[in-house]
Amino acid sequence: MPQLKFNRFAVLLVLIASILFSSFFSSLAYAFDISDFNGPKMTDLYYVVMRDADAQTMAITSGKLDVLGDIFRAVDVERLEKSGLVDLSMAANFHGFFLTFNTRKFPFDQKVLRQAASQVMDRTNWTRDLFSGYAEAAYGFIPEISPYYDADSKALPYDVEAARKLLSDAGWTWSAAGRLTAPDGKETPHVKILCPPSSVAATSTEIALLAADGLSKLGMSAEAQPMDFQTMLARVDERDFDACTNAWTMSRDPDLLYAFYHSSWRDIKGAYNLSGIADEELDKALLSLRNAPSEAEAREAALLSQRLLSDLVPVVPIYSRYSVAAIRKDWDGVYANDRVTSDNLYTLLSMTPKGAAAGETRPIYWNLPEEVRTLNPLVSGTAYDWTVLGSIYDSLISVNPETFEDMPWLAESWSIETGVNGSILTFTLRAQLKWQDGFPLTVDDVKYSLEFLKDNQVPRYFDSVSDMERVETDARGRTVKVYMSNTSYWHLHNIGGMIILPKHILEKVPDWRSWQPTNAPHKAADGSDMTELIGTGPFIFKESRVGEYVRMTRNPFYMLFSSGE
């Protein structure tokens, strides 16, 4: 359990939640062995678009949904537990929810204002009231579950008077009407906090409203501006906002801070530096983090980066939510542990209806709490898109869900060589891999995929491949060598964790930015009709109906596939 920042009442709620879920874990968790997941067993998978939380809980108890993840309301957890129809799982994770300031323009280009704004965000009480113990207030820039979390780099505590004094000491004043005014006499403008509508994310909307109220305590005019989620994302991508709420499910590695806060990503559309923060000292620390050649140096740079961020405050950390998921009890093969809830790949691979005969199948109905924005894997950046895309695409290595250590995936083995001129990553592919269209996956696919991402400077991936000098392959074998221009502790995860795309698809794409693979016809090796949304994952895209579902079918060529018969 991460170190808690709740008051005693909130701590009690968390303890109650922990006791409640200990019984769920006892029925779900078991030792992880990849050989147990020789699936998928089911033929059809429907990602059902259902936004309303009440509708979601009704659907899973009535049997219209089989899997419901991302449960965030305590009332829903309690209702589902009492129903007796589902198994619940809870896990700490790398989730983080932030209030992001646009530091490119006044007033949030002023550091002291951002610091004061952080002090009027009552995150402890907000988290307690909104989540009833199923989340914890966040004070850092990476989740507390991370081994690189710095407990000393905390956001300033809630203190309205201290915040106003901070501004006053820096020369800020208040007009006769009470409007906060900068030292140069410029009044702060009316600001809008972009957020999803309450029908999509009720807590996000509520936090935006509370944040606006907090800013008003400084003498600012502020309001929450709920809007269609896709419209909000477009506005943020265009950097057309004052402030916004946003959540990330972050990785186990802290070098993600480089992508979030280094100035080189400040004005690139689609890149992750939403705040636009630009600071020379921070850039230096983040670059050291990104290029750290050892774990010790990575830890030192991660701690320094967090300390600088706590001073600069490009974002205000608000809370980190526990993952809570529910699966109907009429399914076998459910996998969960204290780090991974049951709505994961391994459950998807192994789940079968209870009491079913060998090989008997029925559709899986898996909740998708928001419409997909795009299923172009080169530009997609939402968790909802990647719920779908994550069952289509694979990477060279994966992460053991119990130890968080590296695990073979498309590559059966790898090695790292380091020298004064850089490093070499060598991957050996599994034998007889195939794409979902039946064509073989070869080392040429890996080479072309990595080079495509670098040559086209695809923003979502470029940071991971920017130090790649060249890729060499053994044309008659299964070996890929990736030459990096420097040494970095993170190169293996950045390259090994990259999705691999098929060369025979990518080389036909005229414009990767506007590519719509679900609308592009493609012929499989056997002559059947497919789309260009082709990967190596366990399920194949079939169709998408706006507002209804995304339909998938089992990949017969999946590397872990077994009919179960």
C-alpha positions, -999 to 999 in steps of 0.1 A, spaced: 0 0 0 15 34 -9 22 58 18 -11 77 26 -17 114 29 -53 112 41 -66 125 74 -76 98 99 -111 95 85 -98 89 50 -72 64 63 -100 45 80 -119 44 46 -88 30 29 -83 4 55 -120 -7 51 -115 -9 14 -83 -30 18 -101 -54 41 -130 -56 17 -108 -65 -12 -86 -89 5 -114 -115 1 -116 -107 -36 -79 -113 -41 -79 -146 -23 -103 -160 -49 -86 -145 -80 -48 -143 -76 -25 -171 -84 12 -175 -94 19 -161 -128 30 -186 -155 27 -175 -191 20 -211 -202 -14 -208 -185 -25 -183 -210 -27 -203 -242 -56 -184 -257 -77 -166 -265 -104 -192 -259 -133 -170 -270 -141 -162 -307 -158 -128 -304 -150 -98 -283 -172 -67 -282 -159 -34 -267 -193 -20 -257 -194 18 -256 -212 28 -224 -204 61 -207 -228 64 -178 -216 48 -146 -251 38 -135 -258 22 -168 -225 3 -166 -232 -12 -132 -268 -21 -143 -254 -37 -174 -229 -60 -157 -253 -71 -130 -279 -79 -157 -254 -98 -179 -252 -72 -207 -216 -67 -198 -190 -93 -187 -161 -70 -178 -162 -36 -162 -130 -17 -154 -121 17 -142 -148 17 -115 -143 50 -96 -174 56 -75 -175 40 -41 -213 36 -44 -208 14 -75 -182 -8 -58 -205 -13 -28 -235 -20 -51 -216 -46 -71 -201 -63 -41 -236 -67 -26 -250 -81 -58 -230 -113 -54 -229 -115 -92 -194 -103 -98 -158 -108 -86 -141 -75 -78 -104 -68 -78 -85 -37 -66 -48 -27 -72 -26 2 -67 -13 15 -101 5 42 -119 -25 64 -124 -22 101 -119 -48 129 -123 -36 164 -128 -47 200 -132 -25 212 -161 -17 249 -166 -9 263 -200 24 281 -192 27 295 -227 6 326 -219 -5 349 -190 -15 343 -163 -1 308 -159 33 317 -174 39 332 -139 56 306 -116 45 323 -84 9 322 -95 12 285 -103 27 279 -69 -1 298 -52 -27 280 -73 -13 247 -61 -19 258 -25 -56 265 -30 -63 229 -43 -77 210 -14 -67 176 -29 -69 157 4 -105 166 12 -116 164 -25 -102 129 -28 -118 118 4 -152 131 -5 -152 120 -42 -136 85 -38 -144 74 -3 -110 57 2 -106 42 -33 -80 68 -43 -53 88 -25 -44 124 -27 -13 130 -49 15 154 -41 41 142 -65 47 141 -102 50 103 -105 29 78 -85 40 67 -51 40 31 -63 71 39 -84 104 31 -68 116 65 -81 90 85 -62 106 113 -41 86 118 -9 105 151 -3 94 167 -36 58 174 -25 34 200 -38 26 227 -14 -1 218 12 -35 234 11 -33 269 27 -52 298 12 -37 325 34 -2 312 27 -10 313 -10 -22 349 -9 8 359 12 31 342 -14 16 364 -41 17 395 -20 53 390 -11 61 387 -49 44 421 -56 10 409 -66 -20 431 -56 -58 431 -57 -79 456 -75 -108 475 -58 -131 448 -72 -108 421 -57 -93 410 -90 -57 395 -87 -33 418 -104 3 411 -115 32 433 -104 32 451 -138 -4 461 -132 -20 435 -155 -52 420 -141 -56 383 -144 -81 374 -171 -111 351 -168 -97 315 -172 -115 284 -182 -106 249 -170 -114 224 -198 -128 190 -186 -149 162 -199 -187 164 -193 -200 148 -161 -218 121 -182 -183 108 -192 -162 116 -161 -182 130 -132 -153 133 -109 -132 151 -135 -159 177 -139 -163 180 -102 -126 186 -97 -126 212 -124 -154 230 -106 -136 228 -73 -103 240 -89 -122 270 -103 -135 277 -68 -99 274 -54 -86 299 -80 -114 323 -70 -99 323 -34 -69 340 -50 -90 367 -65 -91 351 -100 -122 347 -122 -124 311 -132 -149 285 -144 -150 249 -154 -158 243 -190 -171 208 -196 -171 197 -232 -171 167 -255 -140 146 -246 -128 144 -282 -132 182 -286 -113 188 -254 -84 166 -266 -83 185 -299 -82 219 -280 -54 207 -258 -35 193 -288 -37 227 -304 -26 243 -271 -58 263 -271 -66 263 -234 -59 281 -201 -60 250 -179 -74 215 -182 -79 183 -162 -61 152 -175 -52 118 -163 -24 95 -172 -17 58 -166 21 62 -164 48 36 -170 71 19 -145 100 41 -157 104 77 -146 119 88 -179 84 96 -190 90 129 -172 112 139 -201 83 135 -226 59 153 -202 81 183 -193 111 188 -215 109 220 -236 117 202 -269 81 188 -268 66 222 -259 49 231 -291 47 199 -310 11 190 -317 2 156 -302 33 156 -279 29 151 -242 42 184 -228 7 198 -225 17 225 -201 45 239 -224 69 243 -194 103 254 -205 131 257 -180 168 253 -186 177 237 -153 147 213 -156 157 204 -192 192 196 -181 179 173 -153 154 156 -176 180 150 -203 203 134 -176 173 112 -166 166 102 -201 203 94 -209 212 79 -175 236 50 -181 230 33 -148 202 28 -123 220 49 -97 224 78 -121 188 74 -132 176 76 -96 196 107 -89 183 125 -120 147 114 -113 149 128 -78 163 161 -91 137 164 -118 109 159 -93 124 186 -70 125 211 -98 90 202 -109 77 208 -74 91 244 -76 80 251 -112 45 235 -108 35 231 -145 7 209 -132 -10 203 -99 -11 166 -89 -46 159 -75 -50 122 -69 -39 87 -78 -68 63 -81 -67 26 -73 -78 4 -101 -111 -14 -94 -126 -39 -119 -155 -63 -119 -160 -96 -139 -192 -116 -138 -189 -148 -117 -200 -169 -146 -165 -168 -161 -135 -190 -153 -99 -181 -161 -99 -147 -144 -64 -134 -134 -57 -106 -109 -32 -98 -82 -24 -68 -59 -8 -49 -88 -31 -58 -116 -69 -58 -117 -88 -85 -135 -95 -64 -167 -62 -74 -182 -47 -92 -212 -43 -124 -193 -79 -126 -183 -89 -118 -219 -67 -147 -231 -79 -174 -206 -115 -166 -197 -141 -192 -205 -177 -196 -195 -182 -216 -163 -194 -251 -170 -188 -248 -207 -177 -279 -227 -142 -279 -242 -141 -255 -271 -176 -240 -264 -175 -203 -269 -197 -171 -266 -190 -134 -270 -172 -114 -244 -188 -80 -237 -161 -56 -223 -170 -21 -213 -155 8 -232 -164 40 -212 -158 64 -240 -159 64 -278 -126 57 -295 -111 88 -309 -91 71 -337 -77 36 -343 -47 50 -361 -19 36 -338 5 63 -350 -15 92 -336 -38 77 -310 -32 88 -275 -63 80 -254 -66 51 -230 -99 42 -247 -83 39 -281 -55 18 -266 -80 -5 -248 -88 -16 -284 -54 -12 -300 -37 -31 -271 -55 -63 -281 -42 -58 -317 -6 -48 -314 24 -64 -296 59 -54 -287 92 -72 -285 92 -75 -247 65 -72 -221 62 -68 -183 56 -95 -158 24 -85 -141 36 -98 -107 72 -86 -105 71 -57 -131 103 -72 -145 110 -76 -183 95 -106 -199 99 -121 -234 71 -114 -259 76 -112 -297 113 -115 -289 122 -147 -271 155 -132 -258 176 -101 -259 210 -87 -249 226 -53 -243 261 -42 -252 275 -9 -241 306 10 -252 321 45 -254 302 51 -287 268 40 -276 249 7 -271 236 -22 -291 203 -39 -283 200 -74 -299 166 -91 -300 159 -127 -312 124 -132 -324 102 -161 -317 100 -187 -344 71 -188 -369 54 -155 -359 26 -144 -381 6 -112 -386 -32 -114 -382 -35 -116 -420 -15 -148 -421 17 -133 -436 49 -141 -417 64 -115 -393 101 -112 -400 130 -91 -389 123 -68 -418 90 -58 -402 108 -49 -370 135 -29 -388 109 -11 -410 86 -3 -381 114 13 -360 129 32 -389 94 45 -399 88 59 -365 121 77 -364 122 89 -401 88 103 -398 94 117 -363 60 104 -351 54 125 -320 39 97 -299 70 76 -303 98 97 -314 114 102 -280 119 65 -277 136 61 -311 153 95 -315 187 81 -303 185 51 -327 213 53 -353 205 22 -374 189 -12 -374 206 -43 -387 190 -77 -394 201 -112 -401 181 -117 -433 182 -155 -430 175 -156 -393 155 -140 -365 180 -115 -351 176 -77 -350 204 -54 -338 194 -18 -328 224 6 -326 219 35 -302 240 67 -304 245 67 -266 240 46 -235 208 48 -215 193 27 -188 159 31 -205 168 21 -241 157 -15 -236 123 -5 -224 119 22 -250 128 0 -280 116 -33 -266 83 -18 -255 76 -2 -289 46 -16 -309 57 -34 -340 37 -27 -372 37 -47 -405 60 -35 -432 36 -46 -460 9 -23 -445 31 7 -435 48 10 -469 14 15 -485 3 44 -461 4 77 -481 1 99 -450 5 84 -415 -12 114 -399 -45 110 -417 -43 72 -421 -76 55 -412 -67 18 -411 -102 7 -403 -115 22 -435 -87 9 -457 -94 -25 -473 -67 -52 -473 -64 -88 -486 -52 -115 -462 -28 -142 -472 -57 -165 -480 -75 -138 -501 -101 -129 -475 -111 -93 -468 -97 -74 -439 -87 -39 -430 -52 -24 -427 -56 -24 -389 -33 -55 -387 -11 -65 -358 0 -97 -340 -23 -94 -310 -49 -119 -298 -79 -102 -315 -86 -88 -350 -106 -57 -357 -138 -64 -376 -161 -33 -373 -169 -2 -353 -203 13 -347 -202 48 -333 -220 49 -299 -224 11 -298 -194 -11 -300 -161 -21 -315 -163 -58 -326 -132 -80 -326 -126 -117 -335 -100 -142 -324 -67 -142 -341 -60 -178 -352 -23 -170 -357 -17 -155 -322 15 -168 -307 -1 -181 -275 -32 -194 -293 -47 -228 -284 -83 -239 -292 -85 -254 -257 -98 -286 -272 
